[in-house]
């Protein structure tokens, strides 16, 4: 894991319109105007099978009105804490993923409280609009559209974590009876993306070490029951050394050492069970193999890649980051700005949101050349530990666009600089549906510990990556 501060996100430039469409704007909806009345699928007591629903969709005969579909839950993929909805799959045999129920509601339209509210193996009757959806990569999915509701649910089902585990789960997670790697993985996998279990103890043998950062004093490594990578491994993400002390050398931990770690379990993005940032090693036994076996070469830079997932997961405060809309964010009111932390640095931004992927992917930023109230920005609120050497931006523009990205990058010695603009000439290449623009900004001639990325030009930006390298 590189020691370079890098933030990932994506950005495409839209010159004609930079204001996101409403979240519920329909896209690729079925245009068939037929309806089902007094026939199968028109009532709860006479629902369509999943196979019959799929046949209607693929034949182009899916109605424009709601129908009832009965199936068995085969997987529960995603819980949205913002919309209190679940995305899950159903099928007739309970084994295959025949029909995607996208962002659906619970029994009789009730909100879901967590991913565990619905379980694999339960039989449900869902009321909603059936359709096909084709994404930007050309992949077509048969689905029940968002805002469906379950009208009947039967059975207890089973809890099946997204991350498979092998071996026996042991321990209760306490200081005297810590979880093993299997038990920790199962406990974290059962959480939704916003859930957490604090003050958990986990014991295991270090099976691989991704990085040890003497800059930030933490380490990222995996543990397993036997110290090998063959069975279940549990990720310990950016934990501190013994009793919370910072790491001062890369060889302070080694593969093969038995450790007990204490921290908070999460299921990052609903898919990655781990002990999150801020944990600590409680005890270390053994000499280990004498190697750290990092997954990537260690370089003299600072931080890791920061993606849109990191920006969402490390939110600070009550302001939410919405999809395809800027919400109530106001450039003149800091209380409405979205804030997050990464690698010990706090960031803030206004007029930013999660892109829906139509014009770009990742973090979308509004732009306007004349109206300051519509000029989005993001900046590091707390200083970097050293002066900035360079910043590399990778921007993405839809291949069909005739316009290049247009924005400003400012650097300074105080937070949210706005006066000293740094220029760079991009290198351009085409990658799939987008043209990528890579800018390398040289800041080595100044003593800058802050930067601002400001969209005070025309059109929205979609940030693919920002990499800050320190002196």
C-alpha positions as CSV (number, residue, x, y, z in Angstrom):
1,X,0.0,0.0,0.0
2,X,1.6,3.2,-1.1
3,X,2.3,6.0,1.4
4,X,0.9,8.6,-1.0
5,X,-2.2,10.7,-0.2
6,X,-4.4,9.9,-3.1
7,X,-8.1,10.4,-3.4
8,X,-10.1,8.6,-5.9
9,X,-13.1,9.7,-7.6
10,X,-14.2,10.3,-11.1
11,X,-15.0,13.2,-13.2
12,X,-16.6,14.0,-16.5
13,X,-17.4,17.5,-17.8
14,X,-20.9,18.5,-18.9
15,X,-20.9,21.9,-20.6
16,X,-24.6,22.2,-21.3
17,X,-25.9,21.4,-17.9
18,X,-24.1,20.8,-14.7
19,X,-27.1,20.4,-12.4
20,X,-27.8,16.8,-11.6
21,X,-31.2,15.3,-12.5
22,X,-33.5,14.4,-9.6
23,X,-32.6,11.0,-8.0
24,X,-35.9,9.6,-9.0
25,X,-35.7,10.7,-12.7
26,X,-36.6,7.5,-14.6
27,X,-34.0,6.0,-16.9
28,X,-34.5,3.2,-19.3
29,X,-38.0,2.5,-18.0
30,X,-40.2,0.1,-19.9
31,X,-42.4,2.1,-22.3
32,X,-45.1,-0.6,-22.8
33,X,-48.5,0.9,-22.0
34,X,-50.3,-2.4,-21.5
35,X,-51.7,-3.2,-18.1
36,X,-52.7,-6.4,-16.3
37,X,-56.2,-6.6,-15.1
38,X,-58.1,-9.7,-13.9
39,X,-55.3,-12.0,-14.8
40,X,-52.2,-13.6,-13.2
41,X,-50.1,-11.0,-11.5
42,X,-52.9,-8.6,-10.9
43,X,-53.5,-9.7,-7.3
44,X,-51.7,-10.9,-4.3
45,X,-53.6,-14.2,-4.4
46,X,-52.6,-14.8,-8.0
47,X,-49.0,-13.6,-8.4
48,X,-46.6,-14.2,-11.2
49,X,-43.8,-16.6,-10.7
50,X,-40.3,-15.1,-11.2
51,X,-40.0,-17.0,-14.5
52,X,-43.2,-15.6,-15.8
53,X,-42.2,-12.1,-14.8
54,X,-38.8,-12.5,-16.6
55,X,-40.6,-13.8,-19.7
56,X,-42.8,-10.7,-19.8
57,X,-39.8,-8.4,-19.5
58,X,-37.7,-10.2,-22.2
59,X,-40.6,-10.5,-24.6
60,X,-41.3,-6.7,-24.3
61,X,-44.8,-7.4,-22.9
62,X,-44.1,-6.2,-19.3
63,X,-47.0,-3.9,-18.2
64,X,-46.5,-0.3,-17.2
65,X,-48.6,-0.9,-14.0
66,X,-47.6,-2.7,-10.8
67,X,-47.8,-6.5,-10.7
68,X,-47.4,-9.1,-8.0
69,X,-44.4,-11.5,-8.2
70,X,-43.7,-14.4,-5.9
71,X,-40.2,-15.8,-5.3
72,X,-37.6,-17.0,-2.9
73,X,-34.8,-14.6,-1.7
74,X,-31.5,-15.8,-3.0
75,X,-29.2,-12.9,-1.9
76,X,-29.5,-9.6,0.0
77,X,-27.0,-7.3,-1.7
78,X,-27.3,-3.7,-0.4
79,X,-29.0,-1.7,2.3
80,X,-29.5,2.1,1.8
81,X,-29.6,3.9,5.0
82,X,-30.6,7.1,3.2
83,X,-33.7,5.6,1.5
84,X,-34.3,2.8,4.1
85,X,-34.5,0.3,1.2
86,X,-33.0,-3.1,0.3
87,X,-31.7,-4.4,-3.1
88,X,-32.0,-8.2,-3.3
89,X,-32.6,-11.0,-5.7
90,X,-35.4,-13.6,-5.9
91,X,-35.9,-16.7,-8.0
92,X,-38.3,-19.6,-8.2
93,X,-35.8,-22.2,-7.0
94,X,-34.2,-20.2,-4.3
95,X,-30.7,-20.8,-5.9
96,X,-30.3,-18.5,-8.9
97,X,-30.5,-14.7,-9.2
98,X,-33.3,-14.4,-11.7
99,X,-34.9,-11.1,-10.8
100,X,-33.3,-8.1,-9.1
101,X,-35.6,-6.2,-6.6
102,X,-33.9,-2.8,-6.8
103,X,-34.2,-0.5,-3.8
104,X,-37.4,-2.0,-2.5
105,X,-39.4,-1.4,0.7
106,X,-40.4,-3.8,3.3
107,X,-43.8,-5.4,4.3
108,X,-46.6,-3.1,3.2
109,X,-44.2,-0.4,2.2
110,X,-42.5,-0.1,5.6
111,X,-38.9,1.1,5.8
112,X,-36.1,-1.5,6.3
113,X,-33.9,-0.8,9.3
114,X,-30.9,-2.9,8.2
115,X,-29.6,-5.5,5.8
116,X,-30.6,-8.3,8.2
117,X,-34.3,-7.4,8.0
118,X,-34.6,-9.8,5.0
119,X,-33.0,-13.2,4.9
120,X,-32.0,-15.6,2.2
121,X,-34.5,-18.4,1.9
122,X,-37.6,-16.4,2.8
123,X,-40.5,-16.5,0.4
124,X,-41.9,-13.1,-0.6
125,X,-44.6,-11.6,-2.7
126,X,-43.5,-8.3,-4.1
127,X,-45.7,-5.6,-5.6
128,X,-44.0,-3.3,-8.2
129,X,-43.2,-2.5,-11.8
130,X,-41.2,-5.1,-13.7
131,X,-38.7,-3.8,-16.3
132,X,-35.3,-4.2,-17.8
133,X,-32.4,-1.9,-17.1
134,X,-29.3,-1.5,-19.2
135,X,-26.2,0.2,-17.7
136,X,-23.6,2.3,-19.5
137,X,-21.5,-0.9,-20.1
138,X,-24.4,-2.5,-22.0
139,X,-25.2,-5.0,-19.2
140,X,-29.0,-5.6,-19.0
141,X,-30.7,-6.6,-15.8
142,X,-34.3,-7.8,-15.3
143,X,-35.6,-6.1,-12.2
144,X,-38.5,-4.9,-10.1
145,X,-38.1,-1.2,-10.1
146,X,-37.4,1.0,-7.0
147,X,-40.1,1.7,-4.4
148,X,-41.7,-1.8,-4.7
149,X,-43.1,-3.3,-1.5
150,X,-43.4,-6.7,0.0
151,X,-47.0,-7.7,0.6
152,X,-46.3,-11.2,2.0
153,X,-43.3,-12.8,3.6
154,X,-42.9,-16.4,4.8
155,X,-40.2,-18.4,6.6
156,X,-37.3,-17.5,8.8
157,X,-34.6,-17.8,6.1
158,X,-30.9,-17.9,6.9
159,X,-28.2,-15.3,7.4
160,X,-25.5,-15.8,4.8
161,X,-22.7,-13.3,4.9
162,X,-21.4,-11.9,1.6
163,X,-17.9,-13.0,2.5
164,X,-17.5,-16.8,2.6
165,X,-15.8,-18.3,5.6
166,X,-14.1,-21.6,6.2
167,X,-13.4,-23.1,9.6
168,X,-15.1,-22.9,13.0
169,X,-16.2,-19.7,14.6
170,X,-14.8,-19.4,18.1
171,X,-14.9,-16.8,20.8
172,X,-17.3,-14.1,22.0
173,X,-15.3,-11.0,21.2
174,X,-14.3,-10.2,24.8
175,X,-10.9,-9.6,26.3
176,X,-11.0,-13.0,28.0
177,X,-12.5,-14.8,25.0
178,X,-11.6,-13.0,21.8
179,X,-13.1,-13.8,18.4
180,X,-11.0,-15.9,16.0
181,X,-10.8,-14.8,12.4
182,X,-13.8,-16.8,11.3
183,X,-16.0,-15.4,14.1
184,X,-14.9,-11.9,13.5
185,X,-15.6,-12.2,9.8
186,X,-19.1,-13.6,10.4
187,X,-19.9,-10.9,13.0
188,X,-18.8,-8.1,10.7
189,X,-20.5,-9.6,7.6
190,X,-23.9,-9.6,9.4
191,X,-23.7,-5.8,9.7
192,X,-25.2,-3.4,7.1
193,X,-22.9,-0.8,5.6
194,X,-23.6,1.7,8.4
195,X,-23.5,-0.8,11.3
196,X,-20.6,-1.3,13.8
197,X,-19.6,-3.3,16.9
198,X,-17.3,-1.4,19.1
199,X,-14.6,-2.6,21.6
200,X,-14.3,-6.1,20.1
201,X,-11.2,-8.3,20.7
202,X,-10.0,-10.6,17.9
203,X,-7.1,-13.1,18.1
204,X,-5.2,-14.6,15.2
205,X,-1.9,-15.2,13.5
206,X,-0.7,-12.5,11.0
207,X,-1.0,-14.1,7.6
208,X,0.0,-11.1,5.4
209,X,0.9,-7.4,5.9
210,X,-0.3,-4.9,3.4
211,X,1.6,-1.9,4.9
212,X,3.2,-0.3,7.9
213,X,3.0,3.5,7.9
214,X,5.6,5.2,10.0
215,X,4.1,8.5,8.7
216,X,0.8,7.9,10.4
217,X,1.9,5.3,12.8
218,X,-0.5,2.5,11.8
219,X,-0.5,-0.8,9.9
220,X,-2.9,-2.8,7.7
221,X,-2.7,-6.6,7.9
222,X,-4.6,-9.8,7.8
223,X,-4.9,-12.5,10.4
224,X,-6.1,-16.1,10.2
225,X,-6.4,-19.0,12.6
226,X,-3.3,-20.7,11.3
227,X,-1.3,-17.9,9.9
228,X,-1.8,-19.0,6.3
229,X,-3.7,-17.4,3.4
230,X,-5.6,-20.5,2.5
231,X,-8.6,-20.2,4.9
232,X,-10.6,-17.3,6.3
233,X,-8.5,-14.2,6.7
234,X,-9.7,-11.1,8.6
235,X,-8.6,-7.6,7.7
236,X,-7.3,-5.3,10.4
237,X,-7.3,-1.9,8.8
238,X,-4.9,0.8,10.0
239,X,-4.5,-0.3,13.6
240,X,-2.0,1.2,16.0
241,X,0.8,-0.7,17.8
242,X,0.8,-2.0,21.3
243,X,-1.6,-0.1,23.6
244,X,-2.3,2.5,20.9
245,X,1.3,3.6,20.4
246,X,2.2,4.6,16.8
247,X,4.4,2.4,14.7
248,X,7.9,3.8,14.3
249,X,9.5,1.0,12.2
250,X,8.2,-1.4,9.5
251,X,9.5,-4.5,11.2
252,X,7.6,-4.1,14.4
253,X,5.1,-6.8,13.3
254,X,5.9,-9.8,11.2
255,X,4.0,-12.6,9.4
256,X,3.6,-15.6,11.7
257,X,3.2,-13.6,14.9
258,X,0.1,-14.2,17.0
259,X,-1.7,-11.0,18.0
260,X,-4.8,-9.9,19.8
261,X,-6.3,-6.7,18.5
262,X,-9.0,-4.5,19.8
263,X,-11.2,-2.2,17.8
264,X,-14.5,-1.6,15.9
265,X,-16.0,-4.1,13.5
266,X,-17.7,-2.8,10.3
267,X,-18.9,-4.2,7.0
268,X,-17.5,-1.5,4.7
269,X,-20.0,-0.7,1.9
270,X,-21.9,-3.8,3.0
271,X,-19.3,-6.0,1.4
272,X,-16.0,-5.9,3.2
273,X,-15.9,-7.1,6.8
274,X,-13.0,-5.7,8.8
275,X,-11.7,-4.0,11.9
276,X,-11.8,-0.3,10.9
277,X,-9.4,2.5,11.5
278,X,-8.3,3.3,15.0
279,X,-7.9,-0.3,16.4
280,X,-4.8,-1.3,18.4
281,X,-2.7,-4.3,19.1
282,X,-3.2,-5.6,22.6
283,X,-0.5,-8.4,22.6
284,X,2.1,-9.9,20.3
285,X,3.6,-13.4,20.7
286,X,6.4,-15.0,18.7
287,X,9.2,-13.8,16.4
288,X,7.3,-14.4,13.1
289,X,9.0,-15.0,9.8
290,X,11.0,-11.8,9.8
291,X,9.2,-10.4,6.8
292,X,6.5,-7.9,6.3
293,X,5.4,-9.0,2.8
294,X,3.7,-5.8,1.7
295,X,1.3,-6.2,-1.2
296,X,2.7,-3.2,-2.9
297,X,6.2,-1.5,-2.8
298,X,6.6,1.1,-0.1
299,X,7.3,4.5,-1.7
300,X,8.4,7.8,0.0
301,X,4.9,9.4,-0.4
302,X,2.0,9.8,2.0
303,X,-1.4,8.1,2.3
304,X,-3.5,5.8,0.2
305,X,-6.0,6.0,-2.6
306,X,-9.2,7.8,-1.5
307,X,-12.2,6.7,-3.4
308,X,-15.8,7.8,-3.4
309,X,-16.5,4.8,-1.0
310,X,-13.9,6.2,1.5
311,X,-15.5,9.7,1.2
312,X,-18.9,8.2,2.0
313,X,-17.7,5.8,4.7
314,X,-15.7,8.4,6.6
315,X,-18.4,11.0,6.9
316,X,-18.1,13.6,9.7
317,X,-21.2,15.3,11.0
318,X,-24.9,15.2,9.9
319,X,-24.7,16.5,6.3
320,X,-25.3,13.6,3.8
321,X,-23.8,13.0,0.4
322,X,-26.7,12.4,-1.9
323,X,-26.8,10.7,-5.3
324,X,-27.3,13.0,-8.3
325,X,-28.3,16.0,-6.3
326,X,-26.5,18.6,-4.2
327,X,-29.2,18.8,-1.5
328,X,-29.2,21.8,0.8
329,X,-25.4,22.5,0.4
330,X,-24.7,26.2,0.2
331,X,-21.2,27.6,-0.6
332,X,-21.8,30.4,1.9
333,X,-22.9,28.3,4.8
334,X,-20.2,26.0,6.2
335,X,-22.8,24.2,8.4
336,X,-24.2,22.7,5.1
337,X,-20.8,21.5,3.8
338,X,-20.1,17.8,3.5
339,X,-17.1,16.7,5.7
340,X,-15.0,13.6,5.9
341,X,-11.7,12.4,7.2
342,X,-9.0,10.3,5.6
343,X,-5.5,9.4,6.9
344,X,-5.9,11.8,9.7
345,X,-6.8,14.8,7.5
346,X,-10.2,16.4,7.5
347,X,-11.8,17.6,4.2
348,X,-14.8,19.6,3.4
349,X,-16.7,20.3,0.2
350,X,-19.8,22.1,-1.1
351,X,-22.0,21.5,-4.2
352,X,-20.7,18.0,-4.4
353,X,-22.6,14.7,-4.7
354,X,-22.4,11.1,-5.8
355,X,-22.6,10.8,-9.6
356,X,-25.2,8.5,-11.1
357,X,-22.7,7.4,-13.7
358,X,-24.3,9.0,-16.8
359,X,-21.7,11.7,-17.4
360,X,-19.0,10.4,-15.2
361,X,-18.4,8.3,-12.1
362,X,-17.4,9.1,-8.6
363,X,-17.7,12.5,-6.9
364,X,-19.6,15.1,-9.0
365,X,-18.9,18.8,-8.4
366,X,-21.1,21.6,-9.7
367,X,-19.6,24.4,-11.8
368,X,-20.5,27.9,-12.9
369,X,-18.4,30.7,-14.3
370,X,-20.6,33.6,-13.2
371,X,-22.7,32.5,-10.3
372,X,-20.6,32.0,-7.2
373,X,-23.5,30.2,-5.4
374,X,-23.1,27.3,-7.9
375,X,-19.3,27.0,-7.8
376,X,-18.5,23.7,-6.1
377,X,-15.2,23.1,-4.2
378,X,-13.4,20.7,-1.9
379,X,-10.3,21.3,0.2
380,X,-8.3,19.9,3.1
381,X,-9.4,21.7,6.3
382,X,-6.5,20.4,8.4
383,X,-2.9,20.8,7.2
384,X,-0.8,18.0,5.7
385,X,2.1,17.0,7.9
386,X,4.6,18.3,5.3
387,X,4.6,20.7,2.4
388,X,3.0,19.5,-0.8
389,X,5.4,18.4,-3.5
390,X,2.9,17.7,-6.3
391,X,-0.8,17.0,-7.0
392,X,-1.9,14.7,-9.7
393,X,-5.5,14.9,-11.0
394,X,-7.1,12.4,-13.3
395,X,-10.3,13.7,-14.8
396,X,-12.7,11.9,-17.0
397,X,-14.9,13.3,-19.8
398,X,-17.5,11.3,-21.7
399,X,-16.1,10.3,-25.0
400,X,-19.1,11.9,-26.8
401,X,-18.3,15.4,-25.2
402,X,-16.7,18.1,-27.3
403,X,-15.4,20.0,-24.3
404,X,-12.3,19.7,-22.2
405,X,-12.4,19.9,-18.4
406,X,-12.2,23.5,-17.0
407,X,-11.5,24.2,-13.3
408,X,-8.9,25.8,-11.0
409,X,-6.5,24.4,-8.4
410,X,-5.3,26.7,-5.7
411,X,-2.5,26.2,-3.1
412,X,-1.7,28.1,0.1
413,X,-0.4,28.1,3.7
414,X,-3.9,28.5,5.2
415,X,-7.0,26.4,4.9
416,X,-9.2,26.8,1.8
417,X,-6.8,28.9,-0.4
418,X,-8.4,30.9,-3.2
419,X,-5.7,33.2,-4.6
420,X,-2.6,31.2,-5.8
421,X,-3.7,29.2,-8.8
422,X,-1.4,26.4,-10.0
423,X,-1.4,25.4,-13.7
424,X,-0.7,22.2,-15.5
425,X,-1.0,20.8,-19.0
426,X,-2.9,17.5,-19.2
427,X,-2.0,14.2,-21.0
428,X,-5.1,12.7,-22.6
429,X,-6.1,9.2,-23.5
430,X,-9.3,7.4,-24.2
431,X,-10.4,4.7,-21.8
432,X,-13.7,3.0,-22.6
433,X,-16.6,5.4,-22.5
434,X,-14.4,8.3,-21.3
435,X,-11.4,10.4,-22.2
436,X,-9.0,10.7,-19.3
437,X,-7.1,13.9,-18.6
438,X,-4.1,13.6,-16.3
439,X,-2.8,16.8,-14.8
440,X,0.5,17.0,-12.8
441,X,0.7,20.1,-10.7
442,X,4.2,21.0,-9.4
443,X,4.0,22.7,-6.0
444,X,7.6,22.1,-5.0
445,X,8.6,25.7,-5.4
446,X,6.3,26.8,-2.5
447,X,5.6,26.0,1.1
448,X,2.0,24.8,0.7
449,X,0.1,22.6,3.1
450,X,-3.3,23.3,1.8
451,X,-5.1,23.1,-1.6
452,X,-8.5,23.8,-3.0
453,X,-10.1,22.2,-6.0
454,X,-12.6,24.8,-7.3
455,X,-15.1,24.5,-10.1
456,X,-15.4,28.2,-10.9
457,X,-15.7,27.5,-14.6
458,X,-18.6,26.2,-16.8
459,X,-19.8,22.6,-16.4
460,X,-19.8,19.8,-13.8
461,X,-16.6,17.8,-12.9
462,X,-16.3,14.1,-12.1
463,X,-13.3,13.5,-10.0
464,X,-11.5,10.2,-10.9
465,X,-8.4,10.7,-8.7
466,X,-6.5,13.3,-6.7
467,X,-3.0,12.3,-5.6
468,X,-1.1,14.5,-3.2
469,X,2.6,13.8,-2.8
470,X,4.4,15.5,0.1
471,X,8.0,16.7,0.2
